[in-house]
Amino acid sequence: MFERLQQRWKVKGLQLVVIICTFAIGGSVTGYAGRKLMNLLPVDNGWLWSVTYIIIITILWPVIILAISIPLGQYGFFSKYVRRIGVRLRLVKPKENSNKSHLQEVRIAIFASGAGSNAQKIIEHFRNHDSVKVVLIASNKPDAGVLKIAIKENVPTLIIDKEKFFRGDSYLGELQKNKIDWIILAGFLWKVPVALINSFPDRILNIHPALLPGYGGKGMYGQKVHEAVLANRDNESGVTIHYVDNQYDHGKIISQAKCPVLANDTAESLAQRIHSLEHQLYPAVIEQLVARK
């Protein structure tokens, strides 16, 4: 639960503890102040008392939580948090941004072939983002686990047919219909057609479970990569995020992160360490890139 809150609010461990304490203190103070005010009003216990109390604490809570957040150093977080609630309730107008690029929603399509753990982390990262949204999950496998994630997260899906993908229009029509700005590969095992690469120049990203240019190329994915690293007795491995071009694992490298290969590692234990790196790095790098473009 705490890990999910950290990802959702984009905060680190200590700040999360302070935020939770602020919520707890703010709730207690709001309840106390609400009861004190109710004692001053000529309202007897009953449905009218309950309705009046709810109205009072609804008004008091944002004021009190903001006041408490100041000495705890969390005013910046809570001012944005309270404002988002106000916008959702249509009590506050969304802020207008003079930068046109930030007024427009950046729409992401995730392409995946497997279980979708990276897709899940990306969806969570952008769930409450102001301007970036995951709007489509595409898969070449109708039984892929990532499609279950899409259903759970209420994200539309697209099943990719091989013939249309490689010899047809590469689903450009569907992507244009959904107004896709970026394509994010998250364990997608097919090579991306040139038609898509040309239509999304420097807007297709991939993450590879090794330190490219090593251990890349056709057939190098998943456990095969980790087995090759262990067979060569490398002392480190990692992940690489790169732009996609017309060759496997070849596009310009954007970011890399390393982790040690331990003496008793198996392909499975190394894969777990690599997955952890992917989940930390990929959503953050995606956000940095889409915010710049």
C-alpha positions in Angstrom: 0.0 0.0 0.0 2.8 2.4 0.9 4.7 1.7 -2.3 1.5 2.5 -4.3 1.0 5.8 -2.4 4.6 6.7 -3.1 4.1 6.1 -6.8 0.7 7.8 -7.0 1.8 10.9 -5.1 5.4 10.8 -6.5 7.0 11.2 -3.0 9.8 9.4 -1.1 9.5 7.4 2.0 10.1 10.1 4.7 7.8 12.6 2.9 5.1 9.9 2.7 5.3 9.5 6.5 4.9 13.2 7.1 2.0 13.4 4.6 0.2 10.6 6.3 0.7 12.2 9.7 -0.6 15.5 8.3 -3.8 13.7 7.1 -4.2 12.1 10.5 -3.7 15.3 12.5 -5.8 17.3 10.1 -8.7 14.8 10.3 -8.6 14.8 14.1 -8.5 18.6 14.4 -11.3 18.9 11.8 -13.5 16.5 13.7 -12.8 18.3 17.0 -13.4 21.8 15.6 -16.6 20.6 13.9 -18.1 19.2 17.1 -17.2 22.4 19.0 -19.0 24.5 16.3 -22.0 22.2 16.4 -22.3 22.8 20.2 -22.8 26.5 19.4 -25.6 25.9 16.9 -29.2 25.4 17.9 -29.5 22.0 16.1 -30.6 18.9 17.9 -29.2 15.4 17.2 -30.9 13.9 14.2 -30.7 14.0 10.4 -30.4 17.8 10.3 -27.5 17.7 12.8 -25.7 15.1 10.7 -26.1 17.0 7.5 -25.0 20.3 9.2 -22.0 18.5 10.7 -20.9 17.1 7.3 -21.2 20.5 5.7 -19.1 22.1 8.4 -16.3 19.6 8.4 -16.3 19.7 4.5 -15.6 23.4 4.7 -13.2 23.2 7.7 -11.0 20.3 6.4 -9.2 22.0 3.5 -8.5 25.1 5.7 -7.2 23.1 8.6 -5.2 20.6 6.5 -3.4 23.5 4.7 -2.7 25.2 8.0 -1.2 22.1 9.5 0.8 21.4 6.4 2.7 24.7 6.7 4.8 23.9 9.8 5.3 20.3 8.6 6.7 21.6 5.3 4.1 20.0 3.1 2.1 23.0 2.0 3.2 22.6 -1.7 1.8 19.0 -1.8 -1.4 19.8 0.0 -2.2 23.0 -1.9 -2.1 20.9 -5.1 -4.0 18.0 -3.5 -6.8 20.3 -2.3 -7.0 22.1 -5.6 -7.3 18.8 -7.5 -10.3 17.8 -5.3 -11.8 21.2 -5.9 -11.4 20.8 -9.7 -13.0 17.3 -9.6 -15.9 18.6 -7.6 -16.2 21.6 -10.1 -15.8 24.0 -7.2 -12.5 25.4 -8.6 -11.6 26.1 -12.3 -8.6 24.3 -13.7 -5.5 26.5 -14.0 -4.9 28.0 -17.4 -1.3 27.5 -18.6 0.2 30.0 -21.0 2.3 27.2 -22.6 0.1 25.7 -25.2 1.9 22.4 -25.2 0.9 21.8 -21.6 -2.7 22.6 -22.2 -3.0 19.6 -24.5 -3.2 16.1 -23.1 -0.3 13.8 -24.1 -1.9 10.5 -25.0 0.2 7.3 -24.6 -0.3 3.8 -26.1 1.5 0.9 -24.5 2.4 -2.1 -26.6 3.0 -5.3 -24.6 3.1 -9.0 -25.2 3.3 -10.5 -21.7 2.1 -10.1 -18.1 2.4 -6.3 -18.2 4.2 -5.4 -15.0 5.9 -2.4 -16.6 2.5 -1.4 -18.1 1.0 -1.5 -14.7 3.7 0.8 -13.2 3.3 3.2 -16.1 -0.4 3.4 -15.7 -0.1 4.0 -11.9 2.6 6.7 -12.5 0.3 8.7 -14.8 -3.1 7.9 -13.2 -3.5 11.3 -11.7 -1.1 13.2 -14.0 -2.2 16.7 -15.1 -1.4 16.3 -18.8 -0.3 12.7 -19.6 -2.6 9.8 -19.9 -2.4 6.1 -20.9 -5.3 5.8 -23.3 -4.6 2.5 -25.1 -3.1 -1.0 -24.4 -2.1 -2.9 -27.6 -1.0 -6.5 -27.6 -0.2 -9.1 -30.2 -1.4 -11.9 -27.9 -5.2 -12.1 -27.1 -4.4 -14.0 -23.8 -1.7 -11.7 -22.6 -1.8 -10.8 -18.9 -1.5 -7.1 -19.8 -5.0 -7.2 -21.2 -6.3 -8.1 -17.8 -4.5 -5.1 -16.4 -6.2 -2.9 -19.0 -9.6 -4.2 -18.0 -8.9 -3.6 -14.3 -7.6 -0.1 -15.0 -10.4 0.7 -17.5 -8.0 1.3 -20.4 -9.2 0.5 -23.9 -7.4 -2.4 -25.7 -6.3 -3.3 -29.2 -5.5 -6.8 -30.4 -2.8 -6.6 -33.1 -3.1 -9.0 -36.1 0.3 -9.9 -37.6 -0.8 -9.5 -41.2 -2.2 -6.1 -40.8 0.7 -5.0 -38.5 3.4 -5.9 -40.9 1.8 -5.8 -44.4 -1.2 -3.6 -43.9 -1.5 -0.1 -42.4 0.3 -1.0 -39.2 -2.8 0.2 -37.3 -2.1 3.8 -38.0 -5.8 4.5 -38.4 -6.6 3.2 -35.0 -3.7 5.1 -33.4 -4.7 8.3 -35.2 -8.4 7.8 -34.1 -7.2 7.6 -30.5 -5.0 10.6 -31.0 -1.9 8.8 -29.8 1.2 11.0 -29.3 3.7 8.4 -27.9 4.1 4.6 -28.3 5.7 2.9 -25.3 6.9 -0.7 -25.7 6.7 -2.6 -22.5 7.8 -6.2 -23.3 6.5 -6.1 -26.9 8.2 -8.9 -28.8 7.5 -7.9 -32.4 9.7 -5.6 -34.4 8.0 -2.3 -35.0 7.2 -1.7 -38.7 8.9 1.2 -40.5 5.5 2.8 -41.2 5.0 3.3 -37.4 8.6 4.5 -36.9 8.2 7.1 -39.6 4.8 8.2 -38.3 6.1 8.6 -34.7 9.7 9.9 -35.1 11.5 9.9 -31.7 8.1 9.1 -30.1 8.5 5.3 -29.7 10.4 4.1 -26.6 11.5 0.7 -25.6 13.1 -0.7 -22.4 15.6 -3.6 -22.7 16.6 -5.8 -19.7 20.4 -5.4 -20.3 23.1 -2.8 -20.8 22.9 -2.2 -24.6 24.7 -2.5 -27.0 25.4 -5.8 -25.2 22.8 -8.6 -25.2 20.6 -7.0 -27.8 19.2 -8.0 -31.1 16.7 -10.5 -32.5 15.7 -13.2 -30.0 17.3 -11.5 -27.1 14.5 -10.9 -24.6 13.4 -11.9 -21.1 15.1 -14.9 -19.6 17.3 -15.4 -22.6 19.1 -12.1 -21.9 19.7 -13.0 -18.2 20.9 -16.5 -19.1 23.4 -15.0 -21.5 24.6 -12.5 -18.9 25.2 -15.3 -16.4 26.8 -17.6 -19.0 29.4 -14.8 -19.7 29.9 -14.4 -15.9 29.4 -10.6 -16.1 29.6 -8.8 -12.7 26.9 -6.4 -13.6 23.7 -6.0 -15.7 21.0 -3.5 -15.9 18.3 -1.9 -18.1 18.4 0.4 -21.1 15.7 2.8 -22.3 16.1 3.8 -26.0 14.3 5.2 -29.0 13.1 2.6 -31.4 14.4 2.5 -35.0 14.3 -0.1 -37.7 16.7 -2.5 -36.0 16.2 -4.6 -32.8 17.5 -2.8 -29.7 19.4 -0.3 -31.8 18.0 3.1 -31.4 19.6 6.0 -29.5 20.1 5.3 -25.8 18.2 7.6 -23.5 19.0 6.2 -20.1 20.6 3.2 -18.4 20.7 1.8 -14.8 23.0 -0.9 -13.5 22.7 -3.6 -10.9 25.2 -6.2 -9.6 25.2 -9.8 -10.8 25.6 -11.9 -7.6 27.7 -15.1 -7.4 24.6 -17.2 -6.6 22.3 -15.6 -9.1 19.9 -17.6 -11.3 18.2 -16.1 -14.4 15.0 -15.8 -12.2 16.7 -13.9 -9.3 18.5 -11.6 -11.7 15.3 -11.0 -13.5 13.7 -9.8 -10.3 16.4 -7.3 -9.7 16.1 -6.1 -13.3 12.3 -5.8 -13.0 12.8 -3.6 -10.0 15.1 -1.3 -12.0 12.6 -1.2 -14.9 9.7 -0.2 -12.6 11.7 2.6 -11.0 13.3 4.0 -14.1 10.8 3.6 -17.0 7.8 5.7 -15.8 10.1 8.6 -14.7 12.0 8.7 -18.0 8.8 8.6 -20.0 7.5 11.6 -18.0 10.7 13.6 -18.6 10.6 12.9 -22.3 6.9 13.6 -23.0 7.1 16.8 -21.0 9.9 18.1 -23.2 8.3 17.4 -26.6 
